[in-house]
Amino acid sequence: MSDILTAHKELSERAAQIGEMVTKSLEMSIFKQAERDLQKHQEAQDLIADLQQKQAQGSEVDHLLDRLEGLDVVRHFTVAQQGLSDVVAHVTKILTATLSDRLDILLEQQGGCGSCPSTGCDGTSGNAGCEGGSTSCHA
């Protein structure tokens, strides 16, 4: 893998830039704070320890999970984790769309003219003639 990265220095640099942007995102800041809050919350930490012990023993853990999920600090962490996951998924979707030459995937998500024919909404090129959603495409 390092040979590939060495051969594609610019690609590696851009990937590092994207990683740094995600690291500096609001979603990452919220996640890191939620993580710190969870680590400082004694009841949550006790429940997590109990949960890990019971799982190792093969014991029933549903009641512990219910108690853990009932804590605000855990709910905040879960929401923050999902927010960060959404950012990473969006970056991945852009990469996938770009690699597969399927930018229409992104346009559909943004309410654009994603399902117009490849010749464009006006039958010539690009998205000319498209006025928003895929239902507005006309030839």
C-alpha positions as CSV (number, residue, x, y, z in Angstrom):
1,M,0.0,0.0,0.0
2,S,2.8,2.4,0.8
3,D,4.2,1.9,-2.7
4,I,0.9,3.1,-4.2
5,L,0.9,6.2,-1.9
6,T,4.5,7.0,-2.8
7,A,3.7,6.7,-6.5
8,H,0.7,9.0,-6.1
9,K,2.0,11.7,-3.8
10,E,-0.6,14.3,-4.8
11,L,-3.4,11.8,-4.2
12,S,-2.0,11.0,-0.7
13,E,-1.7,14.7,0.0
14,R,-5.3,15.4,-1.0
15,A,-6.5,12.4,1.1
16,A,-4.7,13.8,4.0
17,Q,-6.3,17.2,3.4
18,I,-9.8,15.6,3.4
19,G,-8.9,13.8,6.6
20,E,-7.8,17.0,8.2
21,M,-11.0,18.7,7.1
22,V,-13.1,16.0,8.6
23,T,-11.0,16.2,11.8
24,K,-11.6,19.9,12.0
25,S,-15.4,19.6,11.2
26,L,-18.1,20.7,13.6
27,E,-19.3,17.1,13.7
28,M,-15.9,15.8,14.9
29,S,-15.8,18.5,17.6
30,I,-19.2,17.5,18.8
31,F,-18.2,13.8,18.7
32,K,-15.0,14.4,20.7
33,Q,-16.9,16.4,23.4
34,A,-19.5,13.7,23.6
35,E,-16.8,11.1,24.0
36,R,-15.1,13.1,26.8
37,D,-18.5,13.5,28.5
38,L,-19.1,9.8,28.3
39,Q,-15.7,9.0,29.7
40,K,-16.3,11.3,32.6
41,H,-19.8,10.0,33.4
42,Q,-19.3,7.5,36.3
43,E,-22.6,5.8,36.0
44,A,-22.1,5.2,32.3
45,Q,-18.6,3.9,32.8
46,D,-19.8,1.5,35.5
47,L,-22.6,0.2,33.3
48,I,-20.1,-0.3,30.4
49,A,-17.8,-2.2,32.7
50,D,-20.7,-4.4,33.9
51,L,-21.8,-4.9,30.3
52,Q,-18.3,-6.0,29.2
53,Q,-18.0,-8.4,32.1
54,K,-21.5,-9.9,31.5
55,Q,-20.8,-10.3,27.8
56,A,-17.5,-12.1,28.6
57,Q,-19.4,-14.5,30.8
58,G,-22.1,-15.0,28.2
59,S,-24.7,-13.6,30.5
60,E,-27.9,-11.7,29.6
61,V,-27.1,-8.0,29.0
62,D,-30.4,-6.5,27.7
63,H,-31.2,-4.9,31.0
64,L,-27.8,-3.2,31.2
65,L,-28.1,-2.0,27.6
66,D,-31.5,-0.5,28.4
67,R,-30.1,1.3,31.4
68,L,-27.1,2.5,29.4
69,E,-29.3,3.7,26.5
70,G,-31.5,5.6,28.9
71,L,-28.7,7.9,29.9
72,D,-28.6,11.3,28.3
73,V,-24.8,11.2,28.0
74,V,-25.1,8.0,26.0
75,R,-27.8,9.4,23.7
76,H,-25.7,12.5,23.0
77,F,-22.7,10.3,22.2
78,T,-24.8,8.2,19.8
79,V,-26.2,11.2,18.0
80,A,-22.7,12.7,17.8
81,Q,-21.3,9.4,16.5
82,Q,-24.0,9.3,13.8
83,G,-23.3,12.9,12.8
84,L,-19.6,12.1,12.2
85,S,-20.5,8.9,10.4
86,D,-22.8,10.9,8.1
87,V,-19.9,13.2,7.2
88,V,-17.6,10.3,6.4
89,A,-20.4,8.6,4.4
90,H,-20.9,11.8,2.4
91,V,-17.2,12.0,1.6
92,T,-17.2,8.3,0.6
93,K,-20.3,8.9,-1.6
94,I,-18.6,11.7,-3.4
95,L,-15.5,9.6,-4.0
96,T,-17.6,6.7,-5.2
97,A,-19.6,8.9,-7.5
98,T,-16.5,10.5,-8.9
99,L,-14.7,7.2,-9.5
100,S,-17.7,5.6,-11.2
101,D,-18.4,8.8,-13.2
102,R,-21.9,8.8,-11.6
103,L,-22.2,12.4,-10.4
104,D,-25.9,12.0,-10.9
105,I,-25.9,10.1,-7.6
106,L,-24.9,13.3,-5.8
107,L,-27.3,15.5,-7.8
108,E,-30.3,13.2,-6.9
109,Q,-29.4,13.6,-3.2
110,Q,-29.3,17.4,-3.7
111,G,-32.6,17.6,-5.5
112,G,-31.0,18.1,-8.9
113,C,-31.6,16.5,-12.2
114,G,-29.9,13.3,-11.3
115,S,-32.1,10.9,-13.3
116,C,-32.0,12.9,-16.6
117,P,-30.6,11.1,-19.6
118,S,-26.9,11.2,-20.0
119,T,-27.4,13.6,-22.9
120,G,-29.0,16.1,-20.5
121,C,-32.6,17.2,-19.9
122,D,-32.8,19.0,-23.2
123,G,-31.4,16.0,-25.1
124,T,-28.1,17.7,-25.9
125,S,-25.6,17.8,-23.2
126,G,-25.1,18.2,-19.4
127,N,-28.1,19.4,-17.3
128,A,-29.2,22.1,-19.6
129,G,-33.0,22.4,-19.6
130,C,-33.3,20.9,-16.1
131,E,-35.1,23.0,-13.6
132,G,-34.6,21.2,-10.4
133,G,-35.9,17.7,-9.8
134,S,-35.8,14.6,-12.0
135,T,-39.5,15.0,-12.7
136,S,-38.8,18.4,-14.4
137,C,-36.7,16.8,-17.1
138,H,-37.9,17.4,-20.6
139,A,-36.7,16.5,-24.0
